[in-house]
Amino acid sequence: MIKVIIVDDEKHAIITLKHLLQKFEDVEILDTIQDSSKAKAIIDEKKPDLLLLDIEMPILNGFELLQQFEDLHFKVIFTTAYDQYAIKALKINALDYLLKPIDSDELRNALDKYLTNDIFTSSEQIAQLSQFNISQMSETLALSTHKGLVFIKIKDIMYFEADGSYTHVFMNDGYQHLVSKSLSNFEEVLQDNPLFFRSHKSNLVNLNFIKQYIRGEGGELIMQNDKSIVLSRNKKQEFLNLFKKI
């Protein structure tokens, strides 16, 4: 059985989520909490496996509540109304979330991820998100690898390279990570970051690490590690327009 606690300041949201969870025979709802200031004591007492946690709440938001715990002895799935900024922060930190109104199939998929240990929640992630505000985006990317979470600085990523449904993340220090996410996932997370440019269907590059452009039908980008990356013909002009030329 998955022992669940729901924390949400909106009563109707709790009622809806309870109704959906009660359809699943492998879920036990330990409690529901509307007042986030009382949540820690209840969570410590009842020891859930999984917390379904709203982000925007009065008194303590979801991130502030989690910061009260020295160690997270449970997994977390955030629930949130659709907000592009909040979703991007969650994606950057490799955290699981459900968009309101919550879909029954998506909820089931999230529970199945818990059962297969594909949900990570760490104190480091929550510390990162404690800085979360409307004026400053996190500078750290949490990569979900087979070993767990790896935290890297976004500015130190040289380029991404697609490998089917996986992505290789090449770092400025020569290290690389293999992540079970498609390149389009990274492009979506970093779409507002001016450093990154989708040069080809297989590559997303950090403009700061391009050493040379070689002319051609589309052309080639030579990275600081001497890797040659194809520039798609339909991306050529967009790329050249990014730079002032003498």
C-alpha positions, -999 to 999 in steps of 0.1 A, spaced: 0 0 0 11 35 -8 5 56 23 -4 91 12 -10 125 28 -26 154 9 -16 190 17 -36 217 0 -52 248 13 -82 245 -10 -109 222 3 -124 214 -31 -89 204 -44 -86 179 -15 -120 165 -21 -112 160 -58 -79 144 -51 -93 121 -24 -120 110 -48 -94 101 -75 -72 83 -50 -100 62 -36 -103 45 -69 -69 29 -65 -68 -2 -43 -31 2 -35 -35 36 -19 -42 45 17 -50 81 25 -35 87 60 -47 123 63 -55 156 45 -42 189 57 -54 224 48 -33 244 72 4 241 61 16 254 94 3 222 111 15 199 84 50 190 97 37 176 130 11 155 113 36 142 87 62 134 114 35 115 133 19 95 105 50 89 83 36 88 48 53 72 19 42 99 -4 31 135 -1 8 152 -26 17 188 -20 3 220 -33 28 247 -41 9 280 -35 -5 281 0 -8 308 26 15 308 57 39 283 42 41 274 5 50 238 -5 88 245 -7 89 263 27 70 234 43 96 209 30 124 230 43 113 223 78 125 187 74 161 179 80 157 147 60 129 139 37 117 104 47 90 105 20 86 112 -17 68 142 -30 46 149 -60 37 186 -63 2 196 -73 -2 230 -90 -24 251 -112 -8 257 -145 19 283 -141 47 283 -167 73 297 -143 65 272 -115 65 243 -139 98 253 -153 113 255 -118 100 220 -111 113 206 -144 148 222 -139 150 205 -105 137 171 -119 108 171 -95 75 153 -102 43 173 -104 7 171 -114 -12 200 -131 -46 209 -117 -73 199 -126 -56 165 -120 -63 138 -145 -69 103 -131 -46 86 -156 -18 111 -149 -22 105 -112 -20 67 -117 12 72 -138 27 93 -110 18 66 -84 34 40 -106 66 61 -108 67 60 -70 63 22 -70 92 18 -95 114 43 -75 115 68 -103 106 97 -81 134 116 -64 130 142 -38 161 155 -20 169 182 5 193 197 -20 164 202 -45 142 218 -19 170 241 -8 174 251 -45 137 258 -48 136 278 -15 153 305 -37 124 302 -61 108 336 -69 94 354 -98 125 374 -105 152 347 -104 154 314 -121 176 286 -106 211 284 -120 213 246 -113 200 217 -132 192 184 -114 198 155 -138 180 123 -130 205 95 -137 205 58 -129 227 66 -99 203 93 -86 203 131 -89 233 149 -102 234 187 -97 252 208 -124 255 245 -132 236 254 -163 263 278 -174 289 249 -174 269 228 -199 287 229 -233 260 211 -254 233 184 -254 233 155 -278 202 134 -285 205 96 -284 170 82 -291 149 88 -260 181 96 -241 203 127 -240 240 131 -234 249 162 -215 285 174 -222 301 196 -196 328 222 -199 352 202 -177 350 172 -202 326 152 -181 294 139 -196 261 126 -182 235 103 -198 199 111 -189 168 92 -198 150 123 -211 146 134 -247 164 165 -260 131 182 -264 126 181 -226 158 200 -222 149 225 -249 116 232 -232 132 237 -198 159 261 -213 137 278 -239 140 312 -221 177 309 -215 196 330 -241 227 308 -239 212 278 -256 205 274 -293 189 243 -310 214 239 -339 201 206 -352 175 180 -344 202 162 -324 219 191 -306 213 220 -282 244 241 -278 257 267 -253 266 297 -275 294 306 -250 313 274 -260 313 278 -298 348 283 -310 342 285 -348 316 285 -374 325 268 -407 305 279 -438 284 253 -457 249 246 -468 240 249 -432 275 249 -418 293 234 -388 298 246 -353 332 238 -337 329 236 -299 356 244 -274 363 206 -271 368 205 -309 335 186 -314 320 194 -348 282 199 -346 260 203 -377 241 235 -381 208 228 -399 202 248 -431 170 262 -418 188 274 -386 217 290 -404 204 326 -407 188 325 -372 222 315 -358 242 341 -377 218 369 -367 228 362 -330 263 377 -336 277 410 -346 302 405 -374 331 427 -384 
